[in-house]
Amino acid sequence: MLTPNGQKALDGILATIDPGTPPRLLLHGCCAPCSSYVIEYLSEYFDITIHFYNPNIFSREEYEKRAEELARLLREMPLAHPVSLTVPAWDHAVFLQMARGLEQVPEGGERCFRCYEMRLTAAAEEAARGGFNYFATTLTVSPLKNAEKINELGESIARKWGVSYLPSDFKKRGGYLRTIELSRTYGLYRQDFCGCEFSFEARHPSMTPLAPPTDEKIP
């Protein structure tokens, strides 16, 4: 079922949850700033595990920096229920294979949609394997992300994996502004590009991102 209004759909699900017995949520987290408001909000309702699956991030150093900032946030931020974190090994080659032939597509187009799908699929697979009640993503908190498309993909992937998708539009009701406030409070690193070399080049057209490590196998 398509949910064009992700926040309204989320409200309906949250209204059915007993905070005393929180269901388990596998939350795809893209970075600490985006995750900040989402976990502050959802930890009132869920037992959350954040899955930091982001092979789109260009350079191992950037990947590790974002993962560590997220781990630090979880150590320092008081939450209604504890939140755990899993960080898969960085594998940028998977992203480059997915993006092949779409290198020149503008930001926000088909390449990004496939990237959403890749990360949501990984979250659904992890949720199904771990017996989670729901899976979701922090991506919808960004004003630059297409929440309706993300929810459409999430619901389709949920049917394939047999695990419930938690729809959202976390930017609503001041969610994005709250990420800025929390970033200031915790001194979070706020990157100015989504993660891949294509988003970097779109944001910094006069700069060239660092070459990937020589030991990384690029197809």
QUIRANOR-V46225 format. One record per residue. N is the residue number from 1. RES is the residue in three letters. SS is DSSP state (H for helix, E for strand, L for the rest). PHI is phi in radians with two decimals (999 if undefined). Layout:
# QUIRANOR-V46225
n | res | ss | phi
N | RES | SS | PHI
N | RES | SS | PHI
This chain:
# QUIRANOR-V46225
n | res | ss | phi
1 | MET | L | 999
2 | LEU | L | -1.30
3 | THR | L | -2.12
4 | PRO | L | -1.12
5 | ASN | L | -1.82
6 | GLY | H | -1.12
7 | GLN | H | -1.18
8 | LYS | H | -1.11
9 | ALA | H | -1.11
10 | LEU | H | -1.11
11 | ASP | H | -0.96
12 | GLY | H | -1.11
13 | ILE | H | -1.24
14 | LEU | H | -1.09
15 | ALA | L | -1.15
16 | THR | L | -1.66
17 | ILE | L | -1.64
18 | ASP | L | -1.61
19 | PRO | H | -1.02
20 | GLY | H | -1.26
21 | THR | H | -2.28
22 | PRO | L | -1.16
23 | PRO | E | -1.21
24 | ARG | E | -1.58
25 | LEU | E | -2.12
26 | LEU | E | -1.65
27 | LEU | E | -1.87
28 | HIS | E | -1.19
29 | GLY | L | -1.98
30 | CYS | L | -1.60
31 | CYS | L | -3.00
32 | ALA | H | -1.18
33 | PRO | H | -1.01
34 | CYS | H | -1.15
35 | SER | H | -1.26
36 | SER | H | -0.97
37 | TYR | H | -1.16
38 | VAL | H | -1.10
39 | ILE | H | -1.30
40 | GLU | H | -1.03
41 | TYR | H | -1.27
42 | LEU | H | -1.42
43 | SER | L | -1.17
44 | GLU | L | -1.22
45 | TYR | L | -2.06
46 | PHE | E | -2.24
47 | ASP | E | -1.58
48 | ILE | E | -1.83
49 | THR | E | -2.08
50 | ILE | E | -1.55
51 | HIS | E | -1.92
52 | PHE | L | -1.55
53 | TYR | L | -1.80
54 | ASN | L | -2.52
55 | PRO | L | -1.18
56 | ASN | L | -1.18
57 | ILE | L | -1.15
58 | PHE | L | -1.54
59 | SER | L | 1.60
60 | ARG | H | -1.05
61 | GLU | H | -1.08
62 | GLU | H | -1.14
63 | TYR | H | -1.05
64 | GLU | H | -1.17
65 | LYS | H | -1.13
66 | ARG | H | -1.17
67 | ALA | H | -1.13
68 | GLU | H | -1.19
69 | GLU | H | -1.09
70 | LEU | H | -1.17
71 | ALA | H | -1.10
72 | ARG | H | -1.12
73 | LEU | H | -1.02
74 | LEU | H | -1.15
75 | ARG | H | -1.25
76 | GLU | H | -1.74
77 | MET | L | -1.59
78 | PRO | L | -1.28
79 | LEU | L | -2.30
80 | ALA | L | -1.06
81 | HIS | L | -2.28
82 | PRO | L | -1.00
83 | VAL | E | -2.09
84 | SER | E | -1.77
85 | LEU | E | -2.43
86 | THR | E | -2.07
87 | VAL | L | -2.22
88 | PRO | L | -1.13
89 | ALA | L | -1.11
90 | TRP | L | -1.18
91 | ASP | L | -2.51
92 | HIS | H | -1.17
93 | ALA | H | -1.05
94 | VAL | H | -1.09
95 | PHE | H | -1.15
96 | LEU | H | -1.11
97 | GLN | H | -1.11
98 | MET | H | -1.10
99 | ALA | H | -1.50
100 | ARG | L | -1.01
101 | GLY | L | 1.55
102 | LEU | L | -2.01
103 | GLU | L | -1.05
104 | GLN | L | -1.64
105 | VAL | L | -1.21
106 | PRO | L | -1.06
107 | GLU | L | -0.97
108 | GLY | L | 1.59
109 | GLY | L | -1.76
110 | GLU | H | -1.05
111 | ARG | H | -1.06
112 | CYS | H | -1.16
113 | PHE | H | -1.08
114 | ARG | H | -1.19
115 | CYS | H | -1.18
116 | TYR | H | -0.99
117 | GLU | H | -1.07
118 | MET | H | -1.07
119 | ARG | H | -1.31
120 | LEU | H | -1.18
121 | THR | H | -1.09
122 | ALA | H | -1.08
123 | ALA | H | -1.17
124 | ALA | H | -1.11
125 | GLU | H | -1.07
126 | GLU | H | -1.13
127 | ALA | H | -1.14
128 | ALA | H | -1.13
129 | ARG | H | -1.14
130 | GLY | H | -1.61
131 | GLY | L | 1.24
132 | PHE | L | -1.33
133 | ASN | L | -1.41
134 | TYR | E | -2.50
135 | PHE | E | -2.28
136 | ALA | E | -2.75
137 | THR | E | -2.47
138 | THR | H | -1.41
139 | LEU | H | -1.01
140 | THR | H | -1.29
141 | VAL | H | -1.34
142 | SER | L | -1.44
143 | PRO | L | -1.14
144 | LEU | L | -1.58
145 | LYS | L | -1.84
146 | ASN | L | -1.49
147 | ALA | H | -1.10
148 | GLU | H | -1.10
149 | LYS | H | -1.17
150 | ILE | H | -1.06
151 | ASN | H | -1.17
152 | GLU | H | -1.05
153 | LEU | H | -1.15
154 | GLY | H | -1.04
155 | GLU | H | -1.20
156 | SER | H | -1.15
157 | ILE | H | -1.15
158 | ALA | H | -1.04
159 | ARG | H | -1.12
160 | LYS | H | -1.24
161 | TRP | H | -1.75
162 | GLY | L | 1.22
163 | VAL | L | -2.33
164 | SER | E | -1.27
165 | TYR | E | -1.67
166 | LEU | L | -1.69
167 | PRO | L | -1.20
168 | SER | L | -2.84
169 | ASP | L | -2.62
170 | PHE | L | -1.14
171 | LYS | L | -1.22
172 | LYS | H | -1.18
173 | ARG | H | 0.99
174 | GLY | H | 1.35
175 | GLY | H | -1.07
176 | TYR | H | -1.14
177 | LEU | H | -1.09
178 | ARG | H | -1.17
179 | THR | H | -1.10
180 | ILE | H | -1.19
181 | GLU | H | -1.07
182 | LEU | H | -1.18
183 | SER | H | -1.09
184 | ARG | H | -1.19
185 | THR | H | -1.05
186 | TYR | H | -1.79
187 | GLY | L | 1.05
188 | LEU | L | -1.32
189 | TYR | L | -1.22
190 | ARG | L | -1.92
191 | GLN | L | -1.14
192 | ASP | L | -1.88
193 | PHE | L | -2.55
194 | CYS | L | -1.04
195 | GLY | L | 2.78
196 | CYS | L | -1.46
197 | GLU | H | -1.12
198 | PHE | H | -1.24
199 | SER | H | -1.21
200 | PHE | H | -1.09
201 | GLU | H | -1.16
202 | ALA | H | -1.17
203 | ARG | H | -1.44
204 | HIS | L | -2.25
205 | PRO | L | -1.09
206 | SER | L | -1.61
207 | MET | L | -2.00
208 | THR | L | -2.03
209 | PRO | L | -1.14
210 | LEU | L | -1.07
211 | ALA | L | -1.18
212 | PRO | L | -1.14
213 | PRO | L | -0.99
214 | THR | L | -1.20
215 | ASP | L | -1.55
216 | GLU | L | -1.47
217 | LYS | L | -1.48
218 | ILE | L | -1.78
219 | PRO | L | -1.24
